[in-house]
Amino acid sequence: MMRALWTSASGMTSQQMNVDTISNNLANVNTYGYKKERLEFKTLLYDTIKRAELDQANQTGRPVNLQLGLGVRPVATARIFTAGNWERTDVSQDFAIAGDGFFVVQRGEDDVKYTRDGSFKLSAMDEGLMLVTSEGFPVLSLDGDFIIIPYEVSFADVSVDSAGRFGYNDTEGQFQDLGMQFAIVQFSNVQGLEAVGSNLFAVTSASGQPLYEADGDVNRVSVIQQGVLESSNVQVAEEMVKLIIAQRAYDLNSKAIVTSDEMLQTANNLKR
């Protein structure tokens, strides 16, 4: 069987996954805090027919190898964590992070996740209004507690400074500190984070444990902006170009399979 059949088949499979990745980027073009992905490829094993060997004494031998590649395989989806454009909403519970930080969210008991999506909502509790994600997951403060605003304080009057500290102006115009601050974390290897859906990321051994900015363990501290959201960093024109290239590569691999099949058919017809 010709190697080209299997080599081209690996190319078609890889390009199909490439199109899937690009499609996911385009589908999330309006997802707040979304970070685009890029599929990366590696060559498969090589069939070495003849090795490069030189006889220095006699100045004879082969200066180059004779090798045939056996195809390609996808090895990683690298997530690009460049900042997206900022969209001003003037909604008091919308927040954006300027920098490399992440908000901390509790998805369940002992289940902490991280997100760049600051489109938070308010959920009524006995103690007051709790800041949560769109799916109802509580946003955590620096102390690891839920961020709850007392009912006697209107959230429209609540202001959050660049460090993520909550406060408000009372009826006399005096600023009152609510004693709460966003927990903002960074990671040594942000590429090692695992996307788990709902704009959330999970820690892995590759990402390392979260580094809390308030502890001074990071080189550059993030800045919190209220009334602003970070848009997806997907560039539609760029993704469309990648989609066209992936489609053409898929077509070329399919044509290579057709060509290999025609060559095999020609070889089979030689006996006639």
C-alpha positions in Angstrom: 0.0 0.0 0.0 1.3 3.4 -0.9 2.6 5.6 2.0 0.9 8.6 0.5 -2.6 7.2 1.3 -1.9 7.2 5.1 0.1 10.3 5.0 -2.6 12.3 3.3 -5.2 10.8 5.6 -3.3 12.1 8.6 -3.2 15.5 7.0 -7.0 15.5 6.4 -7.7 14.4 10.0 -5.4 17.1 11.4 -6.9 19.9 9.2 -10.4 18.8 10.3 -9.3 19.4 13.9 -7.8 22.7 12.8 -11.1 23.8 11.3 -12.9 22.7 14.5 -10.5 25.0 16.5 -11.0 27.9 14.2 -14.8 27.4 14.3 -14.8 27.5 18.1 -12.9 30.8 17.9 -15.4 32.3 15.6 -18.3 31.0 17.6 -16.9 32.8 20.7 -16.2 36.1 19.0 -18.8 37.8 21.2 -17.9 35.9 24.4 -16.6 38.2 27.1 -13.1 37.3 28.3 -12.7 34.5 25.7 -9.1 33.8 24.6 -8.6 32.4 21.1 -6.8 29.1 20.5 -4.3 27.9 17.9 -3.8 24.3 16.9 -0.1 23.2 16.7 1.2 20.3 14.6 4.2 17.9 14.7 5.5 15.6 12.0 5.1 11.8 12.5 8.0 9.4 12.4 10.3 9.3 9.4 11.1 6.1 7.3 14.8 6.3 6.9 15.8 4.4 3.7 19.4 5.4 3.7 21.4 7.3 6.3 24.0 10.0 5.6 27.4 8.4 6.0 30.8 9.9 5.1 34.1 8.1 4.9 36.5 10.9 5.9 39.6 8.8 4.9 38.4 8.1 1.3 36.2 11.2 0.9 33.3 9.0 -0.2 29.8 8.3 1.1 26.4 10.0 1.2 26.2 13.6 2.4 22.5 13.5 3.0 19.8 11.1 4.3 17.1 9.5 2.2 14.0 9.7 4.3 10.2 9.7 3.8 7.8 11.5 6.1 4.8 9.6 7.3 2.4 12.4 8.0 1.4 14.9 10.6 -0.5 14.9 14.0 -1.9 17.7 16.2 -0.1 18.0 19.5 -1.5 21.0 21.3 -4.0 23.8 21.4 -2.1 26.9 22.5 -4.4 29.6 24.0 -3.5 33.2 23.2 -3.9 35.3 26.4 -3.6 38.7 24.7 -6.0 41.3 26.0 -9.3 41.9 24.2 -10.8 45.3 23.5 -12.7 47.0 26.3 -16.4 47.6 26.1 -17.8 50.3 28.4 -21.2 49.3 29.8 -21.5 51.6 32.8 -23.1 48.7 34.7 -21.8 48.8 38.3 -21.4 45.0 38.5 -19.3 44.7 35.3 -15.6 44.5 35.7 -12.5 44.2 33.5 -8.9 43.3 34.4 -6.1 45.3 32.8 -3.2 42.9 33.2 -2.5 39.2 33.6 -4.9 38.6 36.5 -7.9 36.3 36.9 -11.0 36.6 39.0 -11.5 33.7 41.5 -14.9 31.8 41.4 -16.2 29.0 43.5 -18.1 26.5 41.3 -18.8 24.1 44.1 -17.6 23.0 47.5 -13.8 22.9 47.4 -14.0 23.6 43.6 -12.3 26.9 42.8 -12.0 28.1 39.2 -10.6 31.2 37.5 -12.0 33.5 34.8 -11.4 36.7 32.9 -15.1 37.3 32.3 -16.2 40.1 34.7 -19.9 40.2 33.6 -21.1 39.5 37.1 -24.7 39.5 38.5 -26.3 40.0 41.9 -28.0 37.2 43.8 -30.2 37.9 46.8 -29.1 36.2 50.1 -30.1 36.6 53.7 -27.1 38.9 54.4 -27.4 41.0 51.3 -26.7 40.9 47.5 -24.0 38.4 46.5 -21.8 39.0 43.5 -22.0 35.9 41.2 -21.3 34.8 37.6 -24.0 34.5 35.1 -24.4 30.8 36.1 -24.7 31.7 39.8 -21.2 30.8 40.9 -20.0 33.1 43.8 -17.1 35.4 43.2 -14.5 35.2 46.0 -12.8 37.9 47.9 -9.2 38.1 49.0 -10.2 36.4 52.3 -11.8 33.5 50.4 -15.3 34.6 51.4 -18.3 35.5 49.2 -18.6 39.1 48.1 -21.9 40.2 49.7 -23.1 43.8 49.8 -25.5 44.6 52.7 -29.1 45.5 51.7 -28.8 49.0 53.3 -26.1 49.8 50.6 -27.3 50.2 47.0 -24.9 48.4 44.6 -25.3 51.4 42.3 -23.5 53.4 44.9 -20.7 50.9 45.3 -17.4 51.8 43.8 -14.4 49.5 43.3 -10.9 51.0 43.1 -8.1 49.8 40.8 -6.9 47.3 43.4 -10.4 45.7 43.6 -11.4 47.2 47.1 -15.1 47.7 47.6 -16.5 50.9 49.2 -19.4 53.4 48.9 -20.3 57.0 49.7 -22.8 57.4 52.6 -25.6 60.0 52.7 -23.1 62.6 54.1 -20.7 62.0 51.1 -18.2 60.2 53.3 -16.4 57.2 51.8 -17.0 53.9 53.7 -14.8 50.9 53.2 -16.8 47.7 53.0 -13.8 45.6 54.0 -13.9 43.4 50.8 -11.4 43.1 47.9 -11.4 41.0 44.8 -9.1 38.0 44.9 -7.0 38.5 41.7 -4.5 35.8 40.9 -1.9 35.1 38.2 -0.1 31.9 37.1 3.5 31.0 36.4 2.5 29.2 33.2 -0.9 30.5 32.0 -0.7 28.2 29.0 -1.0 25.3 31.4 -4.5 26.2 32.5 -7.3 23.9 31.5 -10.5 25.4 30.0 -13.5 23.7 31.6 -16.3 25.7 29.9 -18.5 28.6 31.1 -15.5 31.0 30.6 -13.7 29.2 33.5 -10.2 27.8 33.8 -8.9 25.1 36.2 -5.4 24.7 37.7 -3.2 21.9 36.5 0.3 20.8 37.4 1.6 22.5 34.3 0.0 25.9 35.2 1.3 25.9 38.8 -0.7 27.1 41.8 -2.3 30.6 41.7 -0.2 33.5 42.8 -2.3 36.2 44.7 -1.4 39.7 43.5 -2.1 41.1 46.9 0.7 39.0 48.4 3.3 40.7 46.1 4.2 37.4 44.4 3.9 38.8 40.9 6.0 41.2 38.8 3.1 43.4 37.6 -0.1 44.0 39.4 -3.4 44.1 37.4 -5.8 47.1 37.4 -9.5 46.6 37.9 -11.9 48.7 35.9 -15.6 49.0 36.9 -18.4 49.4 34.4 -16.2 47.9 31.7 -16.0 44.4 30.1 -13.2 42.7 28.2 -14.3 41.5 24.8 -13.0 38.3 23.1 -9.5 38.7 21.5 -10.7 36.8 18.4 -10.0 38.7 15.1 -12.6 37.6 12.6 -10.5 38.5 9.5 -7.5 36.6 10.8 -9.6 33.6 11.6 -11.3 33.6 8.2 -7.8 33.6 6.5 -6.8 30.6 8.7 -10.1 28.9 7.8 -9.4 29.3 4.0 -5.8 28.0 4.5 -7.1 25.0 6.4 -9.7 24.3 3.8 -7.2 24.4 1.0 -4.8 22.1 2.9 -7.7 19.7 3.4 -8.5 19.8 -0.3 -4.9 19.2 -1.3 -4.6 16.2 1.0 -7.8 14.7 -0.5 -6.4 15.2 -4.0 -3.2 13.4 -2.9 -5.4 10.4 -1.9 -7.1 10.5 -5.3 -3.8 10.7 -7.1 -2.4 7.8 -5.0 -5.5 5.7 -5.8 -5.2 6.5 -9.5 -1.5 5.4 -9.4 -2.5 2.1 -7.7 -5.2 1.6 -10.3 -2.7 2.1 -13.1 -0.3 -0.4 -11.5 -3.1 -3.0 -11.2 -4.0 -2.5 -14.9 -0.5 -3.3 -16.1 -1.3 -7.1 -16.2 -4.2 -6.6 -18.6 
